[in-house]
Amino acid sequence: MRISRVIITIILSTGIFGFNYVAAKISSIKIDPVEIAMLRVTFAALPACFFLRAKREDWCYVLLYGVAFSFGLFLFFKGLKTGIDAGISSVIMQAGSLFTAIGGILVLKEKWNRLNILGCLVAMLGIYFISKIKGGGINATGIALVLGSAFSWTFANLAVRLSRTDRPLAFVAWGSLISALLFFSINLFGDGALFTTLSQIDQQAWFAIAFQGYVTTLIGYGLWTLLLSQNQLVLSAPSYLLVPAFALFFSHIVLGEEVTMQKVLFSCIVVLGVIINASAQSFSAWRGEKKPAIIT
């Protein structure tokens, strides 16, 4: 893949993922978390499921992905509902990569070294500092819910990793359908106010839902999958750290969220921790360490 195309792909995909936080914030202001999550995954599943087929051997993992994705999405929208800024939520969601790494140790028996531990500690320290910022849409409940969302998505990531699927879009589409059916059941046996909600959604909220369901899932995820499939992870994976930068920028421009020096500084600490964790194995290999400290 030519370097110019790599750069364009990185900017487009991370830009889409960054704006997704703004779209999520817009929709969460106007709609109940269960209903917005249901509409989000329904848009992602349909009509894609009519054209994409998941492998039969992937179905147990698709089911796990759908359930984990449901909890993650609900907690995320619930967190946004508390008033936490969209830009800050994108930074906190970076903890998901650390939770996924821990899941890799416990479930897949992957190995860590000292830099992995250092990266986790630095990132969590940054999140702690963010939780202490007064005002600006930051609150302990919202941070806890977004962290819970990041943790739930760890199981979705593990489902994809365990499946080793070569049909990622089909996997996501059918997993989204599982999530949609779960949310529909909850709504049906709850207050059943979906049709009332649908009649009250304005054009801006519909655009936000469509963006999350179609642009983020199909275009953003498709571009990201292309990037990962044709380039080394050392180049591609750290590029995802551009997402919080785009989210902070778009949330300031579109939503008018305040970007203070404290937010930028503590967000950079979180991102630094994720970078240290993501680069740990490559750095160890570069140093030629034969016996890194391993967590078992």
N, C-alpha and C positions, 0 to 999 in steps of 0.2 A: 504494500500500500504506500503510495507516494506521500512524502512528508507534508505536502500542501493539503492533500486529502485528509491525512491524519489530523492536522490542525483544525480543518473545517469541521470534521466529524466530532472532534472533542468539544469544540465551541458550541456546535448545534445541540449535541446531546446533553451536555452539562447545563447549557442555557435553558433547554426545555425542562430538565429536572429542577432547576432553580426556580423557574416561573411556576412550576407545579405547586410549590408551597404557597404562592400568592393565590392561585386558583383555589387551593384547599381552604385557605383562610376566608376568601370571599363566600364560598359555599357554606362553610361551617357557621358563619354569622347568621345565616338565614334559615338553616335547615337543621333538624334534629340529627345527632351523630349517627344513629342507626340508619336513618333514612338516607342521609347523604352518602354513607358508606355503601348502602345497597345500590343506590343509583350509580355510584362510581364504578363498582365492579360489574354491574349490568351492562354499562356502556363498554367496558373493556371486554366483556364476554361476547356480546352480540353486536354485529353479526359474525364476528371472527370465528366462533365455534362452528358455523355452517360451512366454512371453507378450510378450516385447519383441523387436523386429526392428531390426537396424542397417541403415543404407542401404548399398546395393551399393558406391557410390563411397567409402564410409568404410572399406572393409575393409583396405586397405593400412595405414591409420592405426591401425585396431583391432589389427592384427598388431604394429605397432611399439609400441603402448601395452602390449599383453600381455607382450611380451618385456622391455621396460623395467621394467614393474611387477613382473615376476618377480624380476629382479636386485635392485630396490629393496627388495622385501619380504624376500627372503632375507638381504640385508646388514643390514636393520633387526633382524630376529629374531636374527641372529648377534651383532649388537652387544649386544642385551639379554641374550643368553646369557652375555656376559662379566661381567655383574653391574652394568652401568651403570644408574643410577636411571631409572625411567620418566619422572619429571618433567623431569629434565635432558635426556633424549633428545628430549622434545617441544620444548625450547628449541633444541637443536642442529639439529633438523629444519627450523627456520625458515630455515636457510641455503639450503634448497631454493628459496625465493623469489628469493634472490640468484643462484643457479646458473641458474634459469629466465630471469631477466633477462639474464644473460650469453648464454644460448642465444638469446634474442630478438635480441640484437645480431648474433651470428655467423650465425644461420640466417635470421631474418626481417628483418634489416637495420634493426632498430629503433634509435632514437637515445637516447643518454644525455647527461646534463649533469653538472656538478661535484657536485651533491648526490647523484646516484646513486653516484658514486665514493666520496664521503664515507660514505654509508650502508653500503656494502659493507665499507669499512675498519673502521668502528665495530663492525659485527656480527661480523666475523672477529676483531677484538680481544677482544670479549666471549667468543667461543668459546675463544680462546687462554687467557684468564684462567680459564675453567671447567676447562680441561685441567690447570691447575696446582693445583687444589684437591686436598688430600690426603684420601683416604678417602671415605666417603659414597657408595660405589658408582661413583665416577668413575675411569676408567682410560683411558690413551691409546689402547689397542686398540679399546675400545668406542666412543670418540669418532670414531676413524678410520672404523670400520665404519658408524656412523650417518651420518657425513658422506658416505661412499660411497653410502649409501642415498638421501640427499637429492639427490646428483648423478644417480643413475640415474633418479629420478623426474622429473628435468628433461626427459628424453626423452619420458616419458609425458605431461607437460604440453604439450610441443611437439607431440606427436601430436594431442592434443585441439585445440590452437590452430590447427594446420594444417588439420585436418578441418573446422573451423567447424560441427561437427555441431549439429543442433537436436534430437537424441535422446540427451542425455547419459547417462541411465540405461541405455538399450540399449547405448550405446557402452561403458560401464563393465562391464556384465554380460557382453558377448561378449569384451571384452578380458580379463576375469577368467577366462573359459573357456579362452582361449588360454594364460594363465598356468597354469591347473590342469592342462592337458594336458602342458605343458612340465615341470612339477614331477612329474607322474605318470610321465613317461618317464624322468626322472632317477632317481626312486625304483625304478622297475622294473628299470633296468639297473645300479642300485647294489646296496645290500644287500637291497632288496625287503622291508623289515621293516614295511611299512605296516600290515598286518593285525595284527601283534603289538602295534604301537603303539596301534591302535584299541581293542584289548582292555584296554589299561592306562590309558586316559584316564579320569579321574574326572569327576564331575558338574560341579565347579567349572571345570575346563578346557574342558568342552563348552560351558558357558555363555559363557566368554570367547571361544571360537571363534565361536559363534553371534552374539554381540554384534558382533564385528568384521565378520562376513560379512553380517548382515542389518541390524542397527540402524545401524551406521556407514555402510555402503554405501548402503542404500536410504532410510532415514529421514534420517540426517545429510546425506548428499550431496543428497537430494531437497530438503530445506529450504534448503540452501545455494544450490542452483541456482535455487530460487524467489526467494531474496533477491537474487541477482545479476541475475536477469532483470527484476525489477520496481523496482530501485533503482539509483542512480548508483554506480559503482565507488568513487568518492571516499568514499561512506558505507559501503559493504558490505565492500570488500576489507580495509581496516585492522581491521575487526571480528574477522578471523581471528586477530589477535594475542591475543585472549582465550583461545585454545586452551592455550598454555603455562601461563597462570594457573590454568585449570581442571585441567590435568594435574598441576601441582604440588600443588594442593589435594587432588584425589582420591587421588594417590599417597601423600600424607601420611596421609589418613584411612583408606584401605583397606589400603595396604601398609606403613604405618608408616615411610615414608621420611623421613629427617631433612631439614627445611627450615632451612638456616642463613642468616645474613645475607650471607655470601659468595655462596651460590647465588642468592639473590634479587637482590643487587646486580649480579652478572655476567650473570644472565639478563636483567635490565632493560637492560643495555648492548646485548645481542644484539637485543632487541626494539626498542630505540631506533634501532639501525642499520637494521633492516627498515622501521621507520616513516619514517625519513629517505628511504630508497630509494623507498618506495611513494608518498611525497608530493612527490617531486622535480619531476615534470612539472607538477603542479597549482600548486606554489609558483612555478615559473618563469613559468607562464601568469599567475598573480596579479600578479607583479612586472612583467609586460609585457616580458619579455626576448625580443627578436627574434632574437638570434643566440647561443643558448647554446653552451657548449663541447661539441662532439660527438665521441664516440669512434667511429671508423670502422675 
